[in-house]
Amino acid sequence: MTSRRLLSLTLVAMVHLVGCLDRQAVLTSTTTDDLGDPTDDPPAPPDSSDADTLPPPRSDAYALSAGTAHSCSVVEGALYCWGSNSSGELGLGDAASRNSPARVEVDWTWLDVKAGDNHTCGVNAAREVYCWGANDRGQLGQGDRQSRSRPARVPLPFETIQLSTLFGHVCARAQSGETHCWGDNFEGQLAQGGQTPMPDNKRVADALSPIALPDEHSDISTGQGHTCGVRLNGSLWCWGRNTDAELASSSPAQVRTPVRIGDRIGWRSAHGGQAHSCAIRQDSTLWCWGQNSGGSTQDGSPLGLSESGPFENPTQITDSSDWTDFATNTFHSCGLRGDELWCWGRNIEGQLGLDDIEFRQEPTRVGTGFKQVSAGRFHTCVLTTDDEVQCTGKNDANQLGTGDDDRRRSFTTLRFE
């Protein structure tokens, strides 16, 4: 990277004193016994004054996201995207796909990026949210359904420290826990109440602009047709589609207001997939529920369990208690245990990075030297401890950014120019 770009990043960082948007583990005061039940009082809500104590932006690659058929990464404060661009989801002002990382030209520094289905959202150093790409469900938060091929600012009443999107809706969270969402609400994933279950021939209006969720959260995650969040007291709640026990129950098919997952507190982070959900507790154990499709070479086992399910109760994934991060999408999942990367599920496209196309029913160790992972629909991208961005899996839409459309069975390093 040029010295001018590094100098620019340093100046912006000194002005804004902002932090990376990695998941904030603000519930650290809760301790748990062997069963995961609380042995201490619930943690206090985060104080908005804590925002000034977050570390400044780093001068290396520190954010990446794999979407359905495109990917993005923040490198030295600059945003790069590649892959499918039919709806302008790369933010380059056109609809031409890119087979290698292309810089999104703007006048600000980026902190985080989330690649969705055919849209993308990011957060800049002022903690403003920008979205671009498809907007048929209002997922750009602009008050209309017009697609955009350049970043457009989303009107939010707070500075954003966490952003989440997977398919057609987006959620943003403030340091105080205030959370706003927008976009697709067909399944009730925006938690605004209404008819339950909703008739097939009736659609509840999408939110074309951000609307507040009824509760404050310390973590938020969007699945395909549902959403999950950890409240400030450490309890876990989900809402939206429930046809495959995404909400950890057998019925009804849709729940348009938040329902609590179990009666425990001490949850740290939530992770929504297509037809399943997962969460990490404060004791660093990993739990999942919903559809698993176990035993299928095509659909894999995104929960990491040998049975098909659906699982109507949170089920612990392995007996490990050192999970630090987790990523899931449709048919596969990956997680970090320290700097060790573990992946499982569908692998016919090579998305597990194990140098083969054999699906894995249970978590399988990929290797060491990793610090971030993001699961796309049929591909996976990681950030290594050496600050290299690597991707593997399906590449028909150039979503790996390798300069060609050949799929990969192992992680391949990308070049940023």
C-alpha positions, 0 to 999 in steps of 0.5 A: 500500500502507498505511504500516502494511503497509510498516512491518511488512515493514521490521521483518520484514526487519530481523529475518530478513535474508533474500534474494529467491529469485531463482535463485542463481548460486553458480558464478561462479568457473567460466570457460569457453572458446568451446566452453563447456568449463571453463578453471578448477577447479570452483567450491567448494560454497556455504557455508551461512554465506553465507545471512546475506549475502543481501539483505533482502526488498524493499518492492516486487513481487519475485516472480511465478509463472504456473501452469496456470490461476492466477497469484500474485505477492508484492507488498510482502511480501504474497501475491496470487493469482488465477484458477482455484481449484477445488482451493483453489490460491489459498489463500483458504479457499474454491474460488471463482475470482478475476478480480483479485488477492486477498490470501492472509491470513497472519501472515507476510511472503512472499519467493517463490511458485510456482504449479503445476498446481492447487496453489501453494507459497511461501516466507516470510521465515523461509524456511519452505515452505507449500503449498496446493491439490490434493494427489492426488499428495502435492504439498503434502508433508503426508504425506497426499492431502488437499487444502487451501485454506489454506497448510500448512507443509511439514516440511523440515530446512533453510531454503529458498532455492529452490523449484520446481514445474510440475505434480505434484511440488515441490523445495526447495533449501537454501543448502548444496545439500541438496535435498528433493522430494515429490509425483508420482513416477510417472515417477521424477522424484524420483530414488529409483531403482526399476524402469526402465522402469516398466510402464504398470500399475504406479505407484511410490509418490508421496512424500507427504512431502519426501525427500532427493535423492541429491546436492546442487545449486546449482540445481533445476528441476521439469518435468512428468514430469522434474527437472533440477539443477545439481550443486555442481561445475557439472555438469548432471543430469536424471531422470524421463520421457524419452519425448521426449528430456527427458533428452537421450537416445533411451532408455529411456523413464524414468530413475529415477536422475540421468543426466548431460547431456553432460560439461561443467561450467559450467552455471548454471541448469536449466529443465524444461518439459512435454516439453523441458528448457533450461539456461543456462551460466555464459557466459550462453548458452541451450541446450535439448533434447527435443520442439519441435513446430516448425512447428505453429501449435498446439504452437509451438516451445518450444525456439526452433528451426525443426525439430520434433525431438526433440533428443537433445543440448543445442542452443544457442538463438541465438548470444546470450551475454547470457541472464539468465533463462528461463521455459518451460512446455508450448508456449512459452518466454520469456527475458530478455537484460538487461531485454529480453524475448524469447518464442517458440512457441505464440501462439494465445492471445496468450501471447507478448505480441506483439499478435497470435496468430501463433506464432514458431519462433524467439526474438522480441523483445517489448520492454524494461523487464522483470526477471522472467518466468514462463510458464504453460500458455497465459499469461505474466506479467512483472514490469517494471523499474517493479515492475508485474505484467503478464500476457497470453494465455488468460484463460478461468479469470481467470488474467490477473487483469484483472477479466474473462475476455477474453484479451489479446494484449499485456501488461496491467498488474494492480491490487493493492489 
